[in-house]
Amino acid sequence: MSSRNVLVINCGSSSIKFALVNEDNDEFLIQGLAERLGSSEAVLNWQLGDEKHVAQLHGADHKAAFERLLPLVQKASHGKLTSIGHRVVHGGAHFTAASALNREVIDVIRSAAVLAPLHNPAGLIGIEAAMTLYPDLTQVAVFDTAFHQTMPAHAYRYAVPEHLYTDHHVRRYGFHGTSHMFVSRRAAAMTGLPVEDSSWLVAHLGNGCSTCAVVNGESLDTSMGLTPLEGLVMGTRSGDVDPSLHNYLSRTLGWDIQRIESVLTKESGLLGLSGLSNDMRTLIEASQKGDERATLAIEVFCYRLAKSLAGMACALPKLDGLIFTGGIGENASLVRSKTLEHMRLFNFKLDEEANLKCTRGVAGNISAENHPRVLVIPTNEERQIAVETLALIDAKA
């Protein structure tokens, strides 16, 4: 039987990120990004093998972008497309695993949009467009939140009145589930440990950041909550703040809730602290040149990350290792070393040469000999989505 191809789609409000994943090929057959959709600057970038291509889309919406990119996918797959896997950020408490898309599932995704107003509506645009263009193809939703549905109540409940939980679903959900699942399983494979008898601390660090405690292949706690704003300092998101900050800003500055939310999600984090950039590479370079605000942003980021990882350890029966992943986690050796300096009680110590070597897709153990294991593992959310998509198809066969 020939190996199967899955088109993985990740839609934003003005973008479509896509990759064609073959189950027996480590490299994507084609991958790309349609961005600035709905504007005169809409553009499609894609990579086929080592060749990179660009096409202007001139005002194209999501459906028009799909109509342009899908023939490229069809050609790259030689007309053999098994399924489409859609990344959906928020599935609420309804989904504990990937789900075949139908009208009922789409309605639940739409109802969860109140919990992820920046993400779920964009995902639905891609789902509707792809289902219109491929009505006979099996399409699957893979939820960022699903992996965390194994958290116990004492980890996911907020200390708020019961009716807010029962009637309005106010609880912690967690995100980056596909990444936490992928790297924790890769860590078990790399170290020869059975997934069902392993315990990991995971730090997914990119423009969005979260930590997770993964025990025996299941999430027992994570730093993000009701929304992706809770938890760590991120690129432009504040992470944890005093809940009364909203009242304070409203009283003193007259800001409405939309303005406050915009500041905390789009103008805070590394960008807000540094006043320079949300990109860790830019901040490290500026810090090395003496920029004090860039230095502070890095220090706050690493300290808050260390505090979160230490807290996640409460969920572990043992520690088999700490995993760094995501754009920052995989590439910023400085962030890894600074973070572990704050975790002295855990006896972490890095092999500095190994730490410097693990960048740009290089995976490995960066801990010093006879110290707790620290791994750098590049994430691959697209492949994890494809794996879950095919598993669902196999289960229904």
N, C-alpha and C positions, 0 to 999 in steps of 0.2 A: 504494500500500500504506500502510495506517495505521501511525503510529509505535508502537513497542512499549513496554510497561511491564514493569519489573522490580522486584519487591519485594526489598529488601536487608535482611537480618537480621543483627544482631550480638548474640549472646546472652552474658550474664554468668551467674554462678552464681545470682543472684536478680533478673535483669533481662533485658529484651528491648528493644533499640533497633532501630527500623525506619524505613524510608523507601521510598516508592514513587517510583521514578525513571522518567521518560519520556525516551526517547532524544533527543527534539527540543525538550524544555522545560528551561530552566535551573533552574526552581524545582521543588521536590519537590511532587508532587500531594497527598501526605499524609505526615506524619512524626510520630514519637512515641516514647514510652518507657514501658514497663511495668516498674515497679520494686517492690522489697521483696516479691517473689513468695515465696509460701510462708508469709507472715506475715499477721496480721490487718490490717496496714496496707498490704497490696498495693493498688497504684493504677495506673491507666492514664492517661497524659497524651498528648494528640495535638493536632496543629495541621493544620487544613484551610484552606488559603488564609491569610487574616489572622485566622481564628477559632481560639481555643484552647479545648480541652475537657478535662474531668477526669471519670473514672469510678472509683468504688471497686470493688475486685475481691475484697476480704474473703477472704483465705486462698488465692486462686487459685495454682495451680502454672503452669509454663510452658505446658502443653497447654491449660489453661483460659484462660490469657491469650491464646493464639493464637486460640482459639475466639471470643473477644470482639473481637480486633482485626482478624481476617481479613475479617469482613463489612464493616468500615469501609474496608479496602483494596479489596475487591471493588466497593464503591459508588464509591469515588474513581476506580477504573480503568474504571468502566462495564462491569464484568464481563470486561474484556480484560486478562488477566494472562498475560504470555508466559513468565515464569520467576521462580524465586526464587534469589537469590544469597546465600550464607551466608559471612560472614567467619569464617575458621578461623585461629587464631593460629599454630599450629605444624604444619607438614607435614613436618618433618624434611628429609631429603635426597631424599625420594621424589617430591616435586612441584616442578616448575620452572615451572608455569603452572596456571591454573584447571583444575578437573577436574569432569566430570559425576559426580554422586553416585550410587553404587551400593553394594552390600554390601561389595565389596572395598575401595573407597575409604574407607568408613566404618570398616572394620577397621583400616586403616592410620592413620586419624586417632585411633582409640582407642589404638593401640599407641604413638603419639607423645605420648599424655597424660602419660607419665612425664617428658617433657621440659617440659611446660607443664601442671602439675597444677591450676593455678588457672583455666586458660583452655579447654583442649580439652574437658574433660568438660561444661562449660557449653555450648560450641558444639554438642556432640553432642545435648544435650537439645533444643535448638532444631531441629536437623536431623531428629531422630526425630519430634518433634511435627509439624513442617511436612510431612514425607513421609507421615505417617499421615493428615493432613487433606487433603493434595493428592497422592495416590499417582500420578496420571497426568500431573502437571506436571513439566517438566524442572527439576531443581534442581542447582545448581552450587556447589562449594566454591572460594572464593578465599582463598589462603593468604598470611598476612603474611610468611612466610619465602620464598615462591617467587621474588620479585624478586631476592633476594640469592644465589640459587644460581649466579649468574655469577661470584661471587668466586673468584679463583684460590686454589690450595691454600695459598700462603704467607700469605694473608689469613685463611683460615678454620680452619687447623690450629692446635691448641694444642701446646705443647712438652711433651707427656706421652707415656708409652709407647704404641707403635703399637697394641697390642691394645685399649687403651681407645677408640681411634678405630674400628678395624675391627670389634670385637665389641660395643662399647657405644655407638657413634655419638657419642662425645665430641668435639665440634667447635663452631665458631662458626656460627650460623645467621642471626642478624639478624632484625629485626622492623620494623613500620611500613612494610612494603614497598609497600603500595598507596598510601600517602601520598608516599613518596619518588618512586615512579613518576609519580604524578599531577603533582606540582609541578615535577619536572624537565622533563616534557613541556610543561607550561604555560609554563615559563621559556623554552624553546626557541621556542614559538609567539609569546610576547610580544616576544622580541628578534629574531625573524626568522632564527634559526639553525636549521639542520637538526638534528633529534634525533640522527642518526647521525654528526654531527660537532660535538659539544658536550660540555663538561666542567663539572660543577657540584659545589660543596660544598652540602650540604643539612642544615639543622638543624630537625628536627621536635621542637617543644618544647611539651609539655602536662603532664598529670600523669605520663605516661610520656614519656621524651625519648630521642632518638637522632640521631646524625649519619650521613651517608652520602656517599661519593664516587661520583658517577654520571658515567660516561664513555660517550658514544655510545649513550645510552639504557639502559646496563647498570650494575648495582651492582658496584663493584670492591672496596669495603670499607665496613664499617658498625660502629658502636660497640657495639651489643648483641651478645650471643654465644650460648652454649648456651641461655640463658634471657634473659628481658627485664630481669634484674637487673644485667647487666654494663653498664659504660659510664658515662654522665653521672649527675650528681646529678639526682634526679627529685622528684616531689611527696612520696612517702613511701618511695621506694626509695633505697638508699645509693649505687648505682652501684659503681664499682671500689673495692675495699678490699683490704688485704693478705690473701692466701689463708690465712695462719696466724691471722687474727683468730678464726676458728671455734675453733681449738685454744685460743687464749688465753682466750676467753670460757668455754669448757668447763672449763678448769683453774681459772680464778680465781673464776668465779661459779657453776660447776656447771650451766650451762645445757645442755640437750640440743639436738640438731640442729634440732628443730621450733621451739624457742623462739628460737634464733639466726636461723633463716630468717624467722620472723615479725617479729622486730625489724628485720632488714635490708630487708624488703619492705613493712612496714606502719607502722613507727615511725621511720624514718630520713629521709634526703633533706632537703628543705626543712623538713618538720615536725620532724624530729629536731634539726636545727641551730637552728631558731628557737624551738622549744618553743611555738609559737603556731599555725601553720597550714601546710598544704601548698599553699595558694592564693597565687600570686605577687602578685595584686592586694592581698590583705590584708597581705602582707609589705612591699610598696612603701609602702603607706599608713602602716604602723607605723614603717618606717625613716625616713620623712619627719618623723615625730613624735619621733625620737630613740631608737627601740628598737635597741639595739646588737646583739642576737642576730638580729633580722630583717635588719639591715644585713649582718651576717656571712653569713647564709644566702644573700643575693643575691650577695655578692662571691664566695663559694665556687662557687655555681652558674655564674656568668659566667666565672670563671677556668678551671674545669674544662671548660666548653663550648669556650672558646677553645683550650685545649690539644688537645681532641679534634679540632676543625676543622683545626688546624695539622697534626695527625697524618694526618688523612684526605687532606690535600694531597699526601702521598707517592704516592698512587695516581693522581694527575692528570697528564696530559701537558701540559696548559695549564689556565688558569682563566678560564672565561667568566663566572663569577659565583658569589656566595654567596646562598643562598635561606633565608629564615626562614619557618617555617610552624608550624601548631599553635596552640593557644589562647594560649600565652605568646609564641611567635614572631610571631604575627600582631598582637598587641595591646600587648606591653610594650616601648615604645620605649626605656625605660631599660635593659632587658636587652640590646637590640640594640647600643646605644651603648657600654655597659660592656664587652660581649664584644669588640667590635672595638678598644677601647682596648688590649686585651692582645695584639692581632695587628698591632702596628705594622710589623713586617717585611714584611707583605703590602701595605702602603701603602693600606689601607682608610681612607676618610674619608666621613662621612655628611653629607648635606644635612639639617640639623637640622629645618628646616621640613617637608621631605618625610617625615622619620622620624616626626615627631609626627602627621602627617596619616594615616599608614598604620595604622589601627586599625579594628576592627569591620567587617571584610570588605573594606576598601579595599586593593587591590593596587597595587604600583608600584615603581619604581626609587627607592631612597632614598640612593644614593651621590652624593657631590659630583662635580662635573664634572671629567673627566680623572683619575678614580680608579677602581679596580676596581669592577665592577658589584655592587651589593647589592640584592636584590629581596625584597619581602614578597609572598607568594602564599598566599592562603587555601587550605587543603587541602580536598579533597572526596573522602574515601575511599568514601563511598556511591556516588558517580557512577563512580569508577574500578572498583568491584566490579561495577556494572551494565554498564559497557563491556566488561569481561573476560567477564562472563556471556554477553552477546550475541555477542561474538566467538567464543566456544566453540560456541554454537548455530549460527552462520553457517558455521563450519568443518566442522561435522558435517552440514550441509544437503546 
